[in-house]
Amino acid sequence: MRKEKEKPERKRERFRSEELKRQSSSIHGSNLSDLVGSMSWKSMGLLVLIIIVFFVVLKLML
């Protein structure tokens, strides 16, 4: 009954910690979802903006 009232954030963290305990998943290291999950929305927006500007400049040069 306690798991039914568990908050989604706690549930995700519990699943993530269980997955990291397994050796096969910990070999791969972090992935993009870990990177995005640790960033705030402002820093993620800035990263996307920098990538877009990079591709625009790259397109103009070629």
C-alpha positions in Angstrom: 0.0 0.0 0.0 2.9 2.4 0.7 4.2 2.1 -2.9 0.8 3.2 -4.3 1.2 6.5 -2.5 4.8 6.9 -3.5 5.7 10.1 -5.3 6.8 9.8 -8.9 10.2 11.4 -8.1 10.9 8.8 -5.4 9.7 6.0 -7.6 12.1 7.1 -10.4 15.0 7.4 -8.0 14.2 4.0 -6.5 14.1 2.4 -10.0 17.3 4.1 -10.9 19.2 3.0 -7.8 18.0 -0.6 -8.3 19.2 -0.5 -11.9 22.6 0.9 -10.9 23.0 -2.0 -8.4 22.9 -4.5 -11.2 26.4 -5.0 -12.6 25.4 -5.1 -16.3 23.8 -1.7 -16.2 26.6 0.0 -14.2 29.2 -1.0 -16.8 27.7 1.4 -19.4 28.1 4.4 -17.2 25.9 7.5 -17.5 23.7 8.3 -20.5 21.9 11.2 -22.0 18.9 10.9 -19.6 21.2 11.2 -16.6 22.8 14.4 -18.1 19.4 16.0 -18.9 18.0 15.0 -15.5 20.8 16.7 -13.6 20.5 20.0 -15.6 18.0 22.7 -14.8 15.6 23.9 -17.6 17.6 27.0 -18.1 20.9 25.2 -18.7 19.2 22.7 -20.9 17.7 25.5 -23.0 21.1 27.2 -23.2 22.7 23.9 -24.4 20.0 23.5 -27.1 20.4 27.1 -28.2 24.2 26.7 -28.5 23.8 23.5 -30.6 21.3 25.3 -32.9 23.7 28.3 -33.3 26.5 25.9 -34.0 24.6 24.2 -36.8 23.5 27.5 -38.3 27.1 28.8 -38.4 28.3 25.5 -39.8 25.7 25.6 -42.5 26.6 29.2 -43.4 30.3 28.4 -43.7 29.8 25.4 -46.0 
